[in-house]
Amino acid sequence: MTSPSFFRVAFKQFWLLFGAIWFLVGGVFALVGTGLLWNEWRYRNEGADAEATVVEKYTRRGDKGGTKYYLAYEFTTPDGYNISASDQVDSDTWRTVREGGKVRVRYLPATPEKSRIPESSDFYLPVIFGGVGVVFGGIGAVLFFKGLNRARTISRLIRDGIRAEG
């Protein structure tokens, strides 16, 4: 009789599979949070300010029935590039700004087409995503490696163990 492969034993370990899923989902959340945090850091440290002209104000219905407020704007960089962009803003900012009025924007000089209205930045979202990712990923890693260790032990006992009467 041949002993089952390690993978066959491993795929029967609940904690290994459960931990792998949590580790994977946590890793994705941590990567997204890290990317958002990196983007936030770049705007804060590398960004340049410009005065933009609001060309349009518009709203959209959100997925959950709420209203989302947007400003479309145009500005010119010191290098002479004309940039057109839009950004979601809070309702107070949307109400106070008029079409044709001025608004401060922050852009990345290396890629000026990436810009935003500084009041719309959200530092908490990257921290929440990253924190959830680290917690879920950490729990998943512990469960995964616990299950992996158990699968290796069972596989080694099946392969090398000595059968005894009990």
DSSP file with accessible surface (Angstrom, degrees, kcal/mol):
  #  RESIDUE AA STRUCTURE BP1 BP2  ACC     N-H-->O    O-->H-N    N-H-->O    O-->H-N    TCO  KAPPA ALPHA  PHI   PSI    X-CA   Y-CA   Z-CA
    1    1 A M              0   0  224      0, 0.0     2,-0.3     0, 0.0     0, 0.0   0.000 360.0 360.0 360.0 130.5    0.0    0.0    0.0
    2    2 A T        -     0   0  132      1,-0.1     3,-0.1     3,-0.0   157,-0.0  -0.631 360.0-119.7 -87.6 145.4    1.4    3.4   -1.0
    3    3 A S        -     0   0   59     -2,-0.3    -1,-0.1     1,-0.1   156,-0.0  -0.550  35.4-100.2 -81.3 148.5    1.2    6.3    1.5
    4    4 A P        -     0   0   47      0, 0.0    -1,-0.1     0, 0.0   155,-0.1  -0.310  43.9-100.0 -66.3 152.1   -0.7    9.4    0.4
    5    5 A S     >  -     0   0   65      1,-0.1     4,-1.9    -3,-0.1     5,-0.2  -0.232  29.9-109.2 -67.9 161.8    1.3   12.4   -0.9
    6    6 A F  H  > S+     0   0   62      1,-0.2     4,-3.1     2,-0.2     5,-0.2   0.898 119.0  54.5 -58.0 -40.9    2.0   15.3    1.3
    7    7 A F  H  > S+     0   0  138      1,-0.2     4,-2.6     2,-0.2    -1,-0.2   0.875 104.9  52.9 -65.3 -36.3   -0.4   17.5   -0.6
    8    8 A R  H  4 S+     0   0  159      2,-0.2     4,-0.4     1,-0.2    -1,-0.2   0.921 113.7  43.6 -64.6 -40.5   -3.3   15.0   -0.2
    9    9 A V  H >< S+     0   0    9     -4,-1.9     3,-1.2     1,-0.2     4,-0.2   0.928 113.7  51.5 -67.7 -43.6   -2.6   15.1    3.6
   10   10 A A  H >< S+     0   0    6     -4,-3.1     3,-2.0     1,-0.3     7,-0.2   0.897 103.5  56.6 -63.7 -40.5   -2.2   18.9    3.6
   11   11 A F  T 3< S+     0   0  134     -4,-2.6    -1,-0.3     1,-0.3    -2,-0.2   0.597 101.6  58.9 -71.6  -6.9   -5.5   19.6    1.7
   12   12 A K  T <  S+     0   0  160     -3,-1.2     2,-0.8    -4,-0.4    -1,-0.3   0.447  82.7  98.5 -94.8  -2.1   -7.3   17.6    4.5
   13   13 A Q    <>  -     0   0   30     -3,-2.0     4,-1.9    -4,-0.2     5,-0.2  -0.769  58.6-163.0 -91.2 110.1   -6.1   20.0    7.1
   14   14 A F  H  > S+     0   0  124     -2,-0.8     4,-3.1     1,-0.2     5,-0.3   0.925  87.5  50.4 -57.7 -48.1   -8.8   22.6    7.9
   15   15 A W  H  > S+     0   0  118      1,-0.2     4,-2.4     2,-0.2   132,-0.2   0.835 107.5  54.2 -66.6 -30.3   -6.5   25.1    9.6
   16   16 A L  H  > S+     0   0   13    131,-0.2     4,-2.2    -3,-0.2    -1,-0.2   0.954 114.9  39.3 -66.5 -47.6   -4.0   25.1    6.8
   17   17 A L  H  X S+     0   0   62     -4,-1.9     4,-2.1    -7,-0.2    -2,-0.2   0.924 118.0  48.0 -68.2 -44.5   -6.7   25.9    4.2
   18   18 A F  H  X S+     0   0   65     -4,-3.1     4,-2.2    -5,-0.2     5,-0.2   0.935 114.2  47.2 -61.5 -45.4   -8.5   28.4    6.5
   19   19 A G  H  X S+     0   0    0     -4,-2.4     4,-2.9    -5,-0.3   125,-0.3   0.879 108.4  55.4 -64.3 -37.8   -5.2   30.1    7.4
   20   20 A A  H  X S+     0   0   36     -4,-2.2     4,-2.5    -5,-0.2    -1,-0.2   0.916 108.7  47.9 -63.1 -41.0   -4.1   30.2    3.7
   21   21 A I  H  X S+     0   0  102     -4,-2.1     4,-2.9     2,-0.2     5,-0.3   0.947 114.7  44.9 -64.8 -46.8   -7.3   32.1    2.8
   22   22 A W  H  X S+     0   0   73     -4,-2.2     4,-2.8     1,-0.2     5,-0.2   0.901 113.4  51.1 -63.8 -39.8   -6.9   34.5    5.6
   23   23 A F  H  X S+     0   0   95     -4,-2.9     4,-2.3   117,-0.3    -1,-0.2   0.924 113.0  45.8 -63.3 -43.0   -3.2   35.0    4.8
   24   24 A L  H  X S+     0   0  121     -4,-2.5     4,-2.2    -5,-0.2    -2,-0.2   0.949 115.9  44.0 -66.2 -48.9   -4.1   35.7    1.2
   25   25 A V  H  X S+     0   0   68     -4,-2.9     4,-2.5     1,-0.2     5,-0.2   0.927 115.1  49.4 -64.0 -43.7   -6.9   38.1    1.9
   26   26 A G  H  X S+     0   0    0     -4,-2.8     4,-2.7    -5,-0.3   111,-0.2   0.900 109.4  52.8 -61.5 -39.3   -4.9   39.8    4.6
   27   27 A G  H  X S+     0   0   30     -4,-2.3     4,-2.5    -5,-0.2    -1,-0.2   0.907 108.8  49.2 -63.3 -40.7   -1.9   40.1    2.2
   28   28 A V  H  X S+     0   0   77     -4,-2.2     4,-2.7     2,-0.2     5,-0.2   0.943 112.7  47.4 -64.0 -45.9   -4.1   41.7   -0.4
   29   29 A F  H  X S+     0   0   73     -4,-2.5     4,-2.8     1,-0.2   104,-0.2   0.915 112.3  49.9 -61.2 -42.4   -5.5   44.2    2.1
   30   30 A A  H  X S+     0   0   23     -4,-2.7     4,-2.5   103,-0.2    -1,-0.2   0.907 111.7  48.3 -64.3 -40.4   -2.0   45.0    3.4
   31   31 A L  H  X S+     0   0  128     -4,-2.5     4,-2.6     2,-0.2    -2,-0.2   0.920 112.9  47.4 -66.2 -42.8   -0.7   45.6   -0.2
   32   32 A V  H  X S+     0   0   63     -4,-2.7     4,-2.7     2,-0.2     5,-0.2   0.939 113.6  48.5 -63.5 -45.3   -3.6   47.8   -1.0
   33   33 A G  H  X S+     0   0    2     -4,-2.8     4,-2.6    -5,-0.2    -2,-0.2   0.913 111.5  49.8 -60.5 -40.4   -3.1   49.8    2.2
   34   34 A T  H  X S+     0   0   89     -4,-2.5     4,-2.7     2,-0.2    -1,-0.2   0.919 111.2  49.2 -65.0 -42.7    0.6   50.1    1.5
   35   35 A G  H  X S+     0   0   41     -4,-2.6     4,-2.3     2,-0.2    -2,-0.2   0.917 113.1  46.3 -62.5 -44.1   -0.1   51.3   -2.0
   36   36 A L  H  X S+     0   0   60     -4,-2.7     4,-2.4     2,-0.2    -2,-0.2   0.899 113.2  49.6 -65.0 -40.3   -2.6   53.9   -0.7
   37   37 A L  H  X S+     0   0   72     -4,-2.6     4,-2.7    -5,-0.2    -2,-0.2   0.906 110.2  50.6 -66.0 -40.0   -0.2   55.0    2.0
   38   38 A W  H  X S+     0   0  143     -4,-2.7     4,-2.4     2,-0.2    -2,-0.2   0.916 110.8  49.4 -62.0 -43.6    2.6   55.3   -0.5
   39   39 A N  H  X S+     0   0   56     -4,-2.3     4,-2.2     2,-0.2    -2,-0.2   0.924 111.4  48.7 -62.1 -43.9    0.4   57.5   -2.7
   40   40 A E  H  X S+     0   0    8     -4,-2.4     4,-2.2     1,-0.2    -2,-0.2   0.921 110.8  50.9 -61.3 -44.2   -0.6   59.6    0.3
   41   41 A W  H  X S+     0   0  119     -4,-2.7     4,-2.5     1,-0.2     5,-0.4   0.909 108.5  52.3 -61.0 -42.6    3.1   60.0    1.3
   42   42 A R  H  X>S+     0   0   44     -4,-2.4     4,-2.8     1,-0.2     5,-0.9   0.914 109.8  48.1 -61.9 -44.5    4.0   61.1   -2.3
   43   43 A Y  H  X5S+     0   0   13     -4,-2.2     4,-0.6     1,-0.2    -1,-0.2   0.910 115.6  45.1 -62.9 -40.2    1.3   63.8   -2.4
   44   44 A R  H  <5S+     0   0  133     -4,-2.2    -2,-0.2    -5,-0.2    -1,-0.2   0.854 127.3  26.2 -72.0 -35.9    2.4   65.1    1.0
   45   45 A N  H  <5S+     0   0   96     -4,-2.5    -3,-0.2    -5,-0.2    -2,-0.2   0.762 134.2  26.5-101.7 -30.7    6.2   65.1    0.4
   46   46 A E  H  <5S+     0   0   82     -4,-2.8    -3,-0.2    -5,-0.4    -2,-0.1   0.542  93.6 113.1-107.6 -12.9    6.6   65.4   -3.4
   47   47 A G     << -     0   0   14     -5,-0.9     2,-0.4    -4,-0.6    61,-0.2  -0.196  49.5-152.7 -68.3 152.9    3.4   67.3   -4.3
   48   48 A A  E     -A  107   0A  27     59,-2.9    59,-2.7     2,-0.0     2,-0.3  -0.942  15.0-126.0-121.6 147.6    3.2   70.8   -5.6
   49   49 A D  E     +A  106   0A  80     -2,-0.4     2,-0.3    57,-0.2    57,-0.2  -0.668  28.4 174.1 -94.4 148.6    0.3   73.2   -5.2
   50   50 A A  E     -A  105   0A  18     55,-2.3    55,-2.8    -2,-0.3     2,-0.6  -0.974  33.0-117.3-145.9 156.6   -1.4   75.0   -8.0
   51   51 A E  E     -A  104   0A 136     -2,-0.3    25,-0.4    53,-0.2     2,-0.3  -0.878  37.5-167.8 -97.3 123.7   -4.4   77.3   -8.3
   52   52 A A  E     -A  103   0A   0     51,-3.3    51,-2.3    -2,-0.6     2,-0.5  -0.780  19.4-127.4-113.1 155.9   -7.1   75.7  -10.5
   53   53 A T  E     -AB 102  74A  44     21,-2.9    21,-2.0    -2,-0.3     2,-0.5  -0.888  24.6-127.5-101.3 127.9  -10.2   77.0  -12.1
   54   54 A V  E     + B   0  73A   1     47,-2.8    46,-3.4    -2,-0.5    19,-0.3  -0.637  29.8 175.2 -75.9 121.4  -13.4   75.1  -11.5
   55   55 A V  E     +     0   0A  64     17,-2.5     2,-0.3    -2,-0.5    18,-0.2   0.659  63.8   9.6-101.5 -19.6  -15.0   74.3  -14.8
   56   56 A E  E     - B   0  72A  97     16,-1.6    16,-3.0    42,-0.1     2,-0.4  -0.971  52.0-157.3-160.9 143.5  -17.9   72.1  -13.6
   57   57 A K  E     + B   0  71A  46     -2,-0.3     2,-0.3    14,-0.2    14,-0.2  -0.984  30.0 160.2-117.3 132.5  -19.6   71.0  -10.5
   58   58 A Y  E     - B   0  70A  46     12,-2.1    12,-2.8    -2,-0.4     2,-0.3  -0.974  25.3-144.3-149.8 163.2  -21.6   67.8  -10.6
   59   59 A T  E     - B   0  69A  67     -2,-0.3     2,-0.3    10,-0.2    10,-0.2  -0.885   8.0-164.5-125.6 159.3  -23.1   65.1   -8.4
   60   60 A R  E     - B   0  68A 150      8,-2.1     8,-3.3    -2,-0.3     2,-0.4  -0.983  28.2-110.3-139.9 149.1  -23.5   61.3   -8.8
   61   61 A R  E     - B   0  67A 183     -2,-0.3     6,-0.2     6,-0.2     5,-0.1  -0.657  36.2-134.9 -78.0 132.8  -25.6   58.8   -6.9
   62   62 A G    >   -     0   0   15      4,-4.4     3,-1.5    -2,-0.4    -1,-0.1  -0.281  25.0-101.7 -80.9 171.5  -23.6   56.5   -4.7
   63   63 A D  T 3  S+     0   0  166      1,-0.3    -1,-0.1     2,-0.1    -2,-0.0   0.836 122.6  46.0 -62.2 -32.8  -24.1   52.8   -4.5
   64   64 A K  T 3  S-     0   0  207      2,-0.1    -1,-0.3     3,-0.0     3,-0.1   0.114 127.0 -93.8-101.4  20.2  -25.9   53.1   -1.2
   65   65 A G  S <  S+     0   0   45     -3,-1.5    -2,-0.1     1,-0.3     2,-0.0   0.302  85.7 126.2  91.7 -11.8  -28.1   55.9   -2.2
   66   66 A G        -     0   0   45     -5,-0.1    -4,-4.4     1,-0.1     2,-0.4  -0.325  62.1-109.9 -76.6 164.3  -26.0   58.8   -1.0
   67   67 A T  E     -B   61   0A  55     -6,-0.2     2,-0.4    -3,-0.1    -6,-0.2  -0.793  23.4-154.8 -97.0 136.5  -24.8   61.7   -3.2
   68   68 A K  E     -B   60   0A  74     -8,-3.3    -8,-2.1    -2,-0.4     2,-0.4  -0.923  11.3-145.3-110.0 137.1  -21.2   62.1   -4.2
   69   69 A Y  E     -BC  59  89A  50     20,-0.7    20,-2.6    -2,-0.4     2,-0.3  -0.860  17.4-175.3-109.0 135.8  -19.9   65.5   -5.1
   70   70 A Y  E     -BC  58  88A  45    -12,-2.8   -12,-2.1    -2,-0.4     2,-0.4  -0.950  14.8-158.8-131.4 148.2  -17.3   66.3   -7.7
   71   71 A L  E     -BC  57  87A   0     16,-2.3    16,-2.0    -2,-0.3     2,-0.4  -0.997   8.4-155.9-123.0 128.8  -15.4   69.3   -9.0
   72   72 A A  E     +BC  56  86A  13    -16,-3.0   -17,-2.5    -2,-0.4   -16,-1.6  -0.885  27.2 171.3 -98.7 136.6  -13.9   69.3  -12.5
   73   73 A Y  E     -BC  54  85A   1     12,-3.2    12,-2.6    -2,-0.4     2,-0.3  -0.926  26.0-147.9-144.6 164.8  -11.0   71.8  -12.7
   74   74 A E  E     +BC  53  84A  96    -21,-2.0   -21,-2.9    -2,-0.3     2,-0.3  -0.989  20.4 165.4-135.4 143.7   -8.1   73.0  -14.9
   75   75 A F  E     - C   0  83A   9      8,-2.1     8,-3.2    -2,-0.3     2,-0.4  -0.971  28.3-128.0-150.7 165.3   -4.7   74.3  -14.0
   76   76 A T  E     - C   0  82A  81    -25,-0.4     6,-0.2    -2,-0.3   -25,-0.2  -0.966  21.1-137.5-119.8 131.5   -1.4   75.1  -15.7
   77   77 A T    >   -     0   0    7      4,-2.3     3,-2.3    -2,-0.4   -27,-0.1  -0.392  31.4-105.3 -79.4 162.9    1.9   73.8  -14.3
   78   78 A P  T 3  S+     0   0  118      0, 0.0    -1,-0.1     0, 0.0   -28,-0.0   0.783 122.7  61.3 -58.7 -23.5    5.0   76.0  -14.1
   79   79 A D  T 3  S-     0   0  128      2,-0.1    -2,-0.0     1,-0.0    -3,-0.0   0.495 123.2-106.0 -80.2  -5.3    6.3   74.0  -17.1
   80   80 A G    <   +     0   0   48     -3,-2.3     2,-0.4     1,-0.3    -1,-0.0   0.546  69.3 146.6  94.4   8.3    3.3   75.2  -19.2
   81   81 A Y        -     0   0  142      1,-0.0    -4,-2.3     2,-0.0     2,-0.6  -0.649  41.9-141.4 -79.7 131.0    1.3   71.9  -19.2
   82   82 A N  E     -C   76   0A 130     -2,-0.4     2,-0.4    -6,-0.2    -6,-0.2  -0.842  22.5-166.6 -91.2 122.4   -2.5   72.5  -19.2
   83   83 A I  E     -C   75   0A  17     -8,-3.2    -8,-2.1    -2,-0.6     2,-0.4  -0.921  12.7-169.0-116.8 132.8   -4.1   69.8  -17.0
   84   84 A S  E     +C   74   0A  85     -2,-0.4     2,-0.3   -10,-0.2   -10,-0.2  -0.983  27.0 141.7-116.7 131.1   -7.8   69.0  -16.8
   85   85 A A  E     -C   73   0A  25    -12,-2.6   -12,-3.2    -2,-0.4     2,-0.3  -0.921  33.0-142.1-154.1 175.9   -9.0   66.7  -14.0
   86   86 A S  E     -C   72   0A  60     -2,-0.3     2,-0.3   -14,-0.3   -14,-0.2  -0.970  12.6-170.8-145.0 159.5  -11.8   66.1  -11.5
   87   87 A D  E     -C   71   0A  34    -16,-2.0   -16,-2.3    -2,-0.3     2,-0.3  -0.996  27.8-111.7-151.7 148.6  -11.9   65.0   -7.9
   88   88 A Q  E     -C   70   0A  81     -2,-0.3     2,-0.3   -18,-0.2   -18,-0.3  -0.653  41.1-179.9 -80.5 137.4  -14.5   63.9   -5.4
   89   89 A V  E     -C   69   0A   9    -20,-2.6   -20,-0.7    -2,-0.3     2,-0.1  -0.849  31.1 -91.9-131.1 168.9  -15.0   66.5   -2.5
   90   90 A D     >  -     0   0   75     -2,-0.3     4,-2.3     1,-0.1     5,-0.2  -0.352  42.3-105.6 -78.1 165.8  -17.2   66.7    0.6
   91   91 A S  H  > S+     0   0   37      1,-0.2     4,-2.3     2,-0.2     5,-0.2   0.856 117.7  55.2 -64.1 -34.7  -20.5   68.5    0.4
   92   92 A D  H  > S+     0   0  112      2,-0.2     4,-1.8     1,-0.2    -1,-0.2   0.932 110.3  44.9 -65.1 -45.0  -19.3   71.6    2.3
   93   93 A T  H  > S+     0   0   23      1,-0.2     4,-1.5     2,-0.2    -2,-0.2   0.926 112.6  52.5 -62.7 -42.9  -16.4   72.2   -0.2
   94   94 A W  H  < S+     0   0   52     -4,-2.3    -2,-0.2     1,-0.2    -1,-0.2   0.896 110.6  47.4 -61.3 -40.3  -18.8   71.5   -3.1
   95   95 A R  H  < S+     0   0  143     -4,-2.3    -1,-0.2     1,-0.2    -2,-0.2   0.842 111.7  49.6 -71.2 -33.0  -21.3   74.1   -1.9
   96   96 A T  H  < S+     0   0  111     -4,-1.8     2,-0.3    -5,-0.2    -1,-0.2   0.732  98.1  77.1 -81.7 -21.0  -18.7   76.9   -1.2
   97   97 A V     <  -     0   0   18     -4,-1.5     2,-0.3    -5,-0.1     6,-0.1  -0.718  66.4-155.7 -94.3 139.4  -16.9   76.6   -4.6
   98   98 A R    >   -     0   0  196     -2,-0.3     3,-2.4     4,-0.1   -44,-0.3  -0.830  30.6 -95.5-110.3 152.3  -18.5   78.2   -7.7
   99   99 A E  T 3  S+     0   0  116     -2,-0.3   -44,-0.2     1,-0.3     3,-0.1  -0.425 118.1  25.3 -61.5 134.4  -18.0   77.3  -11.4
  100  100 A G  T 3  S+     0   0   53    -46,-3.4    -1,-0.3     1,-0.3   -45,-0.1   0.253 103.0 117.4  88.9 -11.4  -15.3   79.7  -12.7
  101  101 A G    <   -     0   0   24     -3,-2.4   -47,-2.8   -47,-0.1    -1,-0.3  -0.202  67.7-102.2 -80.8 175.4  -14.0   80.1   -9.1
  102  102 A K  E     +A   53   0A 116    -49,-0.2     2,-0.3    -3,-0.1   -49,-0.2  -0.762  34.0 177.6-102.8 147.6  -10.6   79.1   -7.9
  103  103 A V  E     -A   52   0A  15    -51,-2.3   -51,-3.3    -2,-0.3     2,-0.4  -0.990  30.4-116.4-145.4 144.3   -9.6   76.1   -5.9
  104  104 A R  E     -A   51   0A 108     -2,-0.3     2,-0.3   -53,-0.2   -53,-0.2  -0.683  34.8-174.9 -82.2 133.9   -6.2   74.9   -4.6
  105  105 A V  E     -A   50   0A   0    -55,-2.8   -55,-2.3    -2,-0.4     2,-0.4  -0.893  17.3-143.2-124.4 157.9   -5.0   71.5   -6.0
  106  106 A R  E     +AD  49 116A  50     10,-3.1    10,-2.1    -2,-0.3     2,-0.3  -0.988  24.9 175.2-121.5 131.6   -2.0   69.4   -5.3
  107  107 A Y  E     -AD  48 115A  14    -59,-2.7   -59,-2.9    -2,-0.4     8,-0.2  -0.881  35.9-109.6-132.9 164.3   -0.3   67.5   -8.1
  108  108 A L  E >   - D   0 111A   0      6,-1.7     3,-0.9     3,-0.6     6,-0.3  -0.857  23.4-147.8 -95.0 116.7    2.8   65.3   -8.6
  109  109 A P  T 3  S+     0   0   66      0, 0.0    -1,-0.1     0, 0.0   -62,-0.1   0.835  97.6  54.0 -56.1 -34.2    5.4   67.3  -10.6
  110  110 A A  T 3  S+     0   0   85      1,-0.3    -2,-0.0   -64,-0.1     0, 0.0   0.838 128.2  19.7 -69.4 -31.0    6.7   64.1  -12.2
  111  111 A T  E X  S+D  108   0A  36     -3,-0.9     3,-2.3     3,-0.2    -3,-0.6  -0.679  72.7 177.7-136.2  79.0    3.2   63.1  -13.4
  112  112 A P  E 3  S+     0   0A  16      0, 0.0    -1,-0.1     0, 0.0    -2,-0.1   0.700  73.6  73.7 -63.8 -16.4    1.1   66.3  -13.3
  113  113 A E  E 3  S+     0   0A 122      1,-0.1     2,-0.9    -6,-0.1   -29,-0.0   0.688  83.2  79.1 -70.1 -12.7   -2.0   64.6  -14.6
  114  114 A K  E <   +     0   0A 103     -3,-2.3    -6,-1.7    -6,-0.3     2,-0.3  -0.839  68.1 138.0 -94.6 105.6   -2.3   63.0  -11.1
  115  115 A S  E     +D  107   0A  17     -2,-0.9     2,-0.3    -8,-0.2    -8,-0.2  -0.929  25.6 179.4-142.7 167.0   -3.8   65.7   -9.0
  116  116 A R  E     -D  106   0A  31    -10,-2.1   -10,-3.1    -2,-0.3   -29,-0.1  -0.981  39.6 -96.8-161.9 164.1   -6.4   66.2   -6.3
  117  117 A I    >   -     0   0    0     -2,-0.3     3,-2.5   -12,-0.2     4,-0.3  -0.795  37.0-137.0 -87.0 120.1   -8.0   68.7   -4.1
  118  118 A P  G >  S+     0   0   20      0, 0.0     3,-1.6     0, 0.0    -1,-0.1   0.817  99.9  62.5 -54.7 -31.9   -6.1   68.5   -0.8
  119  119 A E  G 3  S+     0   0   99      1,-0.3   -26,-0.1    -3,-0.0   -14,-0.0   0.724  98.3  59.2 -65.5 -18.4   -9.3   68.7    1.3
  120  120 A S  G <  S+     0   0   36     -3,-2.5    -1,-0.3   -31,-0.1   -32,-0.1   0.521  78.5 113.6 -89.3  -4.0  -10.4   65.4   -0.3
  121  121 A S    <   -     0   0   40     -3,-1.6     2,-0.5    -4,-0.3    -5,-0.0  -0.384  50.9-158.5 -70.5 146.5   -7.4   63.4    0.9
  122  122 A D        +     0   0   83      1,-0.1     3,-0.1    -2,-0.1   -82,-0.1  -0.924  17.0 176.9-130.8 104.8   -8.2   60.7    3.3
  123  123 A F  S  > S+     0   0   84     -2,-0.5     4,-1.1     1,-0.2    -1,-0.1   0.748  77.3  64.9 -78.3 -23.6   -5.3   59.4    5.5
  124  124 A Y  H  > S+     0   0  166      1,-0.2     4,-2.8     2,-0.2     5,-0.2   0.846  89.7  64.3 -72.6 -34.3   -7.4   57.0    7.5
  125  125 A L  H  > S+     0   0   74      1,-0.2     4,-2.8     2,-0.2     5,-0.3   0.941 103.8  45.2 -58.8 -48.7   -8.4   54.7    4.6
  126  126 A P  H  > S+     0   0    5      0, 0.0     4,-2.8     0, 0.0     5,-0.2   0.909 114.3  49.7 -62.3 -37.3   -4.8   53.5    4.0
  127  127 A V  H  X S+     0   0   71     -4,-1.1     4,-2.8     2,-0.2    -2,-0.2   0.923 112.8  46.6 -67.0 -41.3   -4.2   53.0    7.7
  128  128 A I  H  X S+     0   0  105     -4,-2.8     4,-2.9     2,-0.2     5,-0.3   0.951 114.6  46.7 -65.5 -47.9   -7.4   51.0    8.1
  129  129 A F  H  X S+     0   0   61     -4,-2.8     4,-2.4    -5,-0.2   -96,-0.2   0.939 116.3  44.6 -58.8 -48.8   -6.7   48.9    5.0
  130  130 A G  H  X S+     0   0   15     -4,-2.8     4,-2.6    -5,-0.3    -1,-0.2   0.912 114.1  49.3 -63.3 -42.7   -3.2   48.2    6.1
  131  131 A G  H  X S+     0   0   38     -4,-2.8     4,-2.5    -5,-0.2     5,-0.2   0.932 112.4  46.6 -63.7 -45.7   -4.1   47.5    9.7
  132  132 A V  H  X S+     0   0   50     -4,-2.9     4,-2.9     1,-0.2     5,-0.4   0.919 113.3  51.3 -61.6 -41.7   -6.9   45.1    8.7
  133  133 A G  H  X S+     0   0    1     -4,-2.4     4,-2.8    -5,-0.3     5,-0.3   0.914 110.1  47.4 -62.4 -43.5   -4.5   43.4    6.3
  134  134 A V  H  X S+     0   0  100     -4,-2.6     4,-2.5     2,-0.2     5,-0.2   0.926 115.3  45.9 -66.0 -42.0   -1.8   43.0    8.9
  135  135 A V  H  X S+     0   0   87     -4,-2.5     4,-2.7     2,-0.2     5,-0.2   0.970 118.9  39.6 -65.7 -53.1   -4.2   41.6   11.5
  136  136 A F  H  X S+     0   0   79     -4,-2.9     4,-2.8     1,-0.2  -110,-0.2   0.919 118.5  48.5 -63.7 -43.2   -5.9   39.2    9.1
  137  137 A G  H  X S+     0   0    9     -4,-2.8     4,-2.6    -5,-0.4    -1,-0.2   0.895 112.0  49.5 -63.3 -40.5   -2.7   38.2    7.4
  138  138 A G  H  X S+     0   0   37     -4,-2.5     4,-2.3    -5,-0.3    -2,-0.2   0.938 113.4  44.8 -64.8 -45.8   -1.0   37.7   10.7
  139  139 A I  H  X S+     0   0   75     -4,-2.7     4,-2.6     1,-0.2     5,-0.2   0.933 114.7  50.3 -62.5 -43.6   -3.7   35.4   12.0
  140  140 A G  H  X S+     0   0    0     -4,-2.8     4,-3.0    -5,-0.2  -117,-0.3   0.896 108.8  51.5 -61.4 -40.4   -3.8   33.6    8.7
  141  141 A A  H  X S+     0   0   19     -4,-2.6     4,-2.7     2,-0.2     5,-0.3   0.930 110.6  48.2 -64.1 -43.4   -0.1   33.1    8.8
  142  142 A V  H  X S+     0   0  100     -4,-2.3     4,-2.2     1,-0.2    -2,-0.2   0.950 116.2  43.3 -61.5 -47.7   -0.2   31.6   12.3
  143  143 A L  H  X S+     0   0   29     -4,-2.6     4,-2.6     2,-0.2  -124,-0.2   0.907 114.0  51.6 -65.2 -40.6   -3.1   29.3   11.3
  144  144 A F  H  X S+     0   0   49     -4,-3.0     4,-2.7  -125,-0.3    -2,-0.2   0.948 113.0  43.0 -61.8 -49.5   -1.5   28.4    8.0
  145  145 A F  H  X S+     0   0  116     -4,-2.7     4,-2.4     2,-0.2    -1,-0.2   0.846 112.5  54.0 -70.8 -29.4    1.9   27.4    9.5
  146  146 A K  H  X S+     0   0  134     -4,-2.2     4,-2.1    -5,-0.3    -1,-0.2   0.943 112.9  43.5 -64.9 -46.0    0.2   25.6   12.4
  147  147 A G  H  X S+     0   0    3     -4,-2.6     4,-2.6  -132,-0.2    -2,-0.2   0.876 112.8  52.6 -65.2 -38.9   -1.8   23.5    9.8
  148  148 A L  H  X S+     0   0   33     -4,-2.7     4,-2.5     2,-0.2    -2,-0.2   0.922 109.2  49.2 -63.7 -42.3    1.3   23.0    7.7
  149  149 A N  H  X S+     0   0   88     -4,-2.4     4,-2.3     2,-0.2    -2,-0.2   0.916 111.7  49.0 -63.1 -42.1    3.3   21.7   10.6
  150  150 A R  H  X S+     0   0  152     -4,-2.1     4,-2.7     1,-0.2     5,-0.2   0.917 110.6  50.6 -64.4 -42.4    0.4   19.3   11.5
  151  151 A A  H  X S+     0   0    0     -4,-2.6     4,-2.7     1,-0.2    -2,-0.2   0.900 110.5  49.5 -63.1 -40.2    0.3   18.1    7.9
  152  152 A R  H  X S+     0   0  127     -4,-2.5     4,-2.6     2,-0.2    -1,-0.2   0.907 111.3  49.5 -65.0 -40.1    4.0   17.5    7.8
  153  153 A T  H  X S+     0   0   47     -4,-2.3     4,-2.5     2,-0.2    -2,-0.2   0.943 113.8  44.8 -63.6 -46.8    3.8   15.6   11.1
  154  154 A I  H  X S+     0   0   41     -4,-2.7     4,-2.6     2,-0.2     5,-0.2   0.930 114.0  49.7 -63.8 -44.0    0.9   13.4    9.8
  155  155 A S  H  X S+     0   0   13     -4,-2.7     4,-2.4    -5,-0.2    -1,-0.2   0.918 111.8  48.0 -61.9 -42.1    2.7   12.8    6.5
  156  156 A R  H  X>S+     0   0  124     -4,-2.6     4,-3.5     2,-0.2     5,-0.5   0.913 111.6  50.3 -66.8 -38.7    5.9   11.8    8.2
  157  157 A L  H  X5S+     0   0  110     -4,-2.5     4,-1.8     1,-0.2    -2,-0.2   0.913 112.1  47.2 -66.1 -40.4    4.1    9.5   10.6
  158  158 A I  H  <5S+     0   0   84     -4,-2.6    -2,-0.2    -5,-0.2    -1,-0.2   0.924 120.4  39.0 -65.4 -40.9    2.3    7.8    7.7
  159  159 A R  H  <5S+     0   0  141     -4,-2.4    -2,-0.2    -5,-0.2    -3,-0.2   0.928 135.3  14.9 -75.7 -46.4    5.5    7.5    5.7
  160  160 A D  H  <5S+     0   0  100     -4,-3.5    -3,-0.2    -5,-0.2    -2,-0.2   0.508  95.6 113.4-112.1  -8.4    8.0    6.6    8.5
  161  161 A G     << -     0   0   42     -4,-1.8     2,-0.5    -5,-0.5    -4,-0.0  -0.210  61.7-125.4 -70.0 159.7    5.9    5.5   11.5
  162  162 A I        -     0   0  164      0, 0.0     2,-0.2     0, 0.0    -1,-0.1  -0.914  23.5-125.5-106.6 126.6    5.7    2.0   12.9
  163  163 A R        -     0   0  231     -2,-0.5     2,-0.3     1,-0.0     0, 0.0  -0.525  33.8-176.5 -73.0 134.2    2.3    0.5   13.2
  164  164 A A        -     0   0   86     -2,-0.2     2,-0.3     0, 0.0    -1,-0.0  -0.957  28.9-110.4-132.3 150.5    1.5   -0.7   16.7
  165  165 A E              0   0  191     -2,-0.3     0, 0.0     1,-0.0     0, 0.0  -0.594 360.0 360.0 -76.0 137.4   -1.4   -2.5   18.3
  166  166 A G              0   0  122     -2,-0.3    -1,-0.0     0, 0.0     0, 0.0  -0.656 360.0 360.0-113.8 360.0   -3.4   -0.4   20.6
